[in-house]
């Protein structure tokens, strides 16, 4: 707070530094736990919905309010109609900062178990039209992130 109050750093830069430190520390702790669990023959069971909730509250996702404003390279997702639309690759990149060994199917399974994922027609993802092309997103109910 001191650095922000004195104008040495912006609030956004301070949050990025904190999040970077937090992610590194969490990665180290999880890796240590994984080593201990593997030596005991226990598989780590992570609640990915809780992890996504924490990332959402920490503003680690770069989100926009409209699909019109969405840029594939810049944004992780869109907030739309009480749902968080996240690109699968962006979601996994964020989760792998915490759990480098995670499998995408484990994340989907966890989201389904918590009834947090809103699937599309015959698929776990939904398609939104973005200009001339369609973009696929995994849709999480915002109510599950509060």
C-alpha positions as CSV (number, residue, x, y, z in Angstrom):
1,X,0.0,0.0,0.0
2,X,2.8,2.4,0.8
3,X,4.3,2.2,-2.7
4,X,0.8,2.8,-4.2
5,X,0.0,5.7,-1.8
6,X,3.3,7.4,-2.6
7,X,2.8,6.9,-6.4
8,X,5.8,4.7,-6.9
9,X,3.7,2.0,-8.5
10,X,0.2,1.6,-9.9
11,X,-2.4,-0.5,-8.2
12,X,-2.4,-2.8,-11.3
13,X,1.4,-3.3,-11.2
14,X,1.3,-4.0,-7.5
15,X,-1.5,-6.6,-8.1
16,X,0.6,-8.2,-10.9
17,X,3.6,-8.4,-8.6
18,X,1.6,-9.9,-5.8
19,X,-0.1,-12.4,-8.1
20,X,3.3,-13.4,-9.6
21,X,4.8,-14.0,-6.2
22,X,1.7,-15.8,-5.0
23,X,1.7,-18.1,-8.0
24,X,5.4,-18.9,-7.6
25,X,4.9,-19.6,-3.9
26,X,1.8,-21.7,-4.5
27,X,3.6,-23.7,-7.2
28,X,6.4,-24.5,-4.8
29,X,4.1,-25.5,-2.1
30,X,2.0,-27.7,-4.4
31,X,5.1,-29.3,-5.9
32,X,6.4,-30.1,-2.3
33,X,3.0,-31.6,-1.4
34,X,3.0,-33.6,-4.6
35,X,6.4,-35.1,-3.8
36,X,5.3,-36.0,-0.3
37,X,2.0,-37.5,-1.5
38,X,3.8,-39.5,-4.3
39,X,6.2,-40.9,-1.7
40,X,3.2,-42.0,0.2
41,X,1.3,-43.3,-2.9
42,X,-1.4,-40.5,-2.6
43,X,-2.6,-38.6,-5.7
44,X,-3.2,-34.9,-5.1
45,X,-6.8,-33.9,-5.4
46,X,-7.2,-30.3,-6.2
47,X,-10.5,-28.4,-6.3
48,X,-10.1,-26.6,-9.6
49,X,-13.4,-24.7,-9.2
50,X,-12.0,-23.1,-6.0
51,X,-8.8,-22.3,-7.8
52,X,-10.7,-20.7,-10.7
53,X,-12.8,-18.8,-8.1
54,X,-9.7,-17.5,-6.4
55,X,-8.1,-16.4,-9.7
56,X,-11.4,-14.7,-10.7
57,X,-11.5,-12.8,-7.5
58,X,-7.8,-11.9,-7.7
59,X,-8.5,-10.6,-11.3
60,X,-5.9,-12.9,-12.8
61,X,-8.1,-13.4,-15.9
62,X,-8.1,-10.6,-18.5
63,X,-11.9,-10.3,-19.2
64,X,-14.1,-8.1,-21.3
65,X,-17.8,-7.4,-21.1
66,X,-18.7,-8.0,-24.7
67,X,-17.7,-10.5,-27.4
68,X,-17.3,-7.5,-29.7
69,X,-14.4,-6.3,-27.5
70,X,-12.8,-9.8,-27.2
71,X,-9.3,-10.1,-28.7
72,X,-8.0,-13.7,-29.0
73,X,-4.4,-12.8,-28.1
74,X,-5.1,-10.3,-25.4
75,X,-8.1,-11.6,-23.4
76,X,-8.8,-14.8,-21.5
77,X,-12.6,-14.5,-21.7
78,X,-15.9,-12.7,-21.6
79,X,-18.4,-12.0,-18.9
80,X,-21.8,-12.5,-20.5
81,X,-25.3,-13.2,-19.1
82,X,-24.2,-14.3,-15.6
83,X,-21.5,-16.6,-17.0
84,X,-17.8,-16.5,-17.4
85,X,-16.7,-17.6,-20.8
86,X,-13.1,-18.7,-20.8
87,X,-10.9,-19.9,-23.6
88,X,-9.7,-23.4,-22.7
89,X,-6.0,-22.7,-23.6
90,X,-6.0,-19.5,-21.5
91,X,-7.6,-21.3,-18.6
92,X,-5.1,-24.1,-18.6
93,X,-2.2,-21.7,-18.9
94,X,-3.3,-20.0,-15.7
95,X,-4.0,-23.3,-13.9
96,X,-0.7,-24.8,-14.9
97,X,1.0,-21.9,-13.1
98,X,-0.3,-23.5,-10.0
99,X,-0.4,-27.1,-10.9
100,X,2.0,-27.9,-13.8
101,X,1.0,-31.5,-14.0
102,X,-2.8,-30.9,-14.4
103,X,-4.7,-32.7,-17.1
104,X,-7.5,-30.7,-18.8
105,X,-9.9,-33.6,-18.3
106,X,-9.4,-33.4,-14.6
107,X,-10.4,-29.7,-14.6
108,X,-13.5,-30.5,-16.7
109,X,-14.4,-33.4,-14.4
110,X,-14.1,-31.1,-11.3
111,X,-16.2,-28.3,-12.9
112,X,-18.9,-30.9,-13.9
113,X,-18.9,-32.4,-10.4
114,X,-19.6,-29.0,-8.9
115,X,-22.3,-28.3,-11.6
116,X,-20.3,-25.2,-12.6
117,X,-19.9,-25.9,-16.3
118,X,-22.6,-24.9,-18.7
119,X,-22.1,-27.3,-21.6
120,X,-23.0,-26.6,-25.3
121,X,-24.9,-28.9,-27.6
122,X,-23.1,-32.2,-27.3
123,X,-19.9,-30.6,-26.2
124,X,-18.3,-29.2,-23.0
125,X,-17.7,-25.9,-24.7
126,X,-19.9,-23.3,-26.4
127,X,-19.3,-21.3,-29.5
128,X,-19.8,-17.5,-29.8
129,X,-19.7,-15.6,-33.0
130,X,-16.8,-13.2,-33.2
131,X,-16.9,-11.2,-36.4
132,X,-16.6,-13.7,-39.3
133,X,-15.4,-16.6,-37.2
134,X,-16.6,-18.5,-34.1
135,X,-14.7,-18.8,-30.9
136,X,-15.1,-21.7,-28.4
137,X,-15.3,-21.0,-24.7
138,X,-15.8,-23.0,-21.6
139,X,-18.7,-21.5,-19.7
140,X,-18.7,-21.3,-15.9
141,X,-21.7,-20.0,-14.0
142,X,-20.8,-16.8,-12.2
143,X,-22.9,-17.9,-9.2
144,X,-20.3,-20.7,-8.6
145,X,-17.5,-18.1,-8.4
146,X,-19.1,-15.9,-5.8
